[in-house]
């Protein structure tokens, strides 16, 4: 999105004109995905440079794979100039995942057993116990337009999501492995995904995925001084999303999402950033595969699923907090501690420390299915135990021309039911 002119608290050195680009090898690590390899490039058009670091057009392309079987094939476009006085963002992505995280519903009410996926534990079952396969094809386009001369904007969007869901391909993971390293067959040791299907907690009609046509509308209030990394201002939005059967949805539903972000200057180059979000189902039945999706007006990364993981609650297992309603927060201290000019480009280094939190606010109803379970229910469910999930951590940023931002974060979960910790290397500030 076209960054606004920076304030005096954030000095701009060396304005840029015309088209520029940043390219980095997509060599990174994500605790939930493994090591990444590939490349990402971002093209920026600064025009005559009068409003630098605000850009006229941004085109982002990424092609990468992760060692745990995930992939990112993404083309993203952002501009306030293609349509006069309207910000247009468009995303076309294919996101295959051979080992997508699935920990059940309702946070702590679904018991997590680390030892079941730890090969060195005497209680080991399979390291794919909390995994299934998911391939997501997504086309997303959002429009924002200012209402009068105020900071209030309208927002409208269209999002097509096609989910292809299946069990983990055990044969593929076992290919070339020694007998001692091979995974047990699903018939011998089913994972949680297979058990949820058996118990009726995942309906057979949606177990293989489906198509979600999502219409979105709402309002945004935006006073940020700089959009890639605001130093001060407010960014709040209220959005309602519909998935109507008339457009091909397997089951119709609607959700509401409220998000407030605020940025407080403390000292020169030191600021405090805060985000509070809540989303909940308003009506209809939401397929299990859509529940982890976090509704947002601007997609800063390739994925917006959770709660838990790189994009919302760092250090906590991805998709650990899934419910019919969820709330989350992030509190982050940000410091730009060094600036430099290199190869005719402007760079700064940033450091951040944070605490993230989230919880289920409306549970997915599973009570009428628990009597179908032939195993000890306490091994899988602990009713009434949901509470706030919390993590702490720190990160570092390297920004080129104030817009192209390489990010690395380390988060530590404060409850072992949420896992241990996570390392995430990717792009952009969290919000």
Secondary structure, 3 states (H helix, E strand, C coil): CCCCCCCCCCCCCCCCCCEEEEEEECCEEECCCEEEEEEEEEEEECCCCCCCCCCCEEEEEEEEEECCCCEEEEEEEEEEEEECCEEEEEEEEEEEEEEEECCCCCHHHECCCHHHHCCCCCCCCCCCCCEEEEEEEEEEEEEEEECCCCCEEEEEEEEEEEEEEECCCHHHHHCCCCHHHCCCCCCCCCCHHHHHHHHCCCCCCCCCEEEEEEEEEEEEEECCCCCCCCCCEEEEEEEEEEECHHHCCCCCEEEEEEEEEEEEEEECCEEEEEEEEEEEEEEECCCCCCCCECCCCCCCCCCCECCCCCCCCCCCCCCCCCCCEEEEEEEEEEEEEEEEEECCEEEEEEEEEEEEEEEEEECCCCHHHHHHCCCCHHHCECCCCCCCEEEEEEEEEEEECCCEEEEEEEEEECCHHHCCEEEEEEECCCC
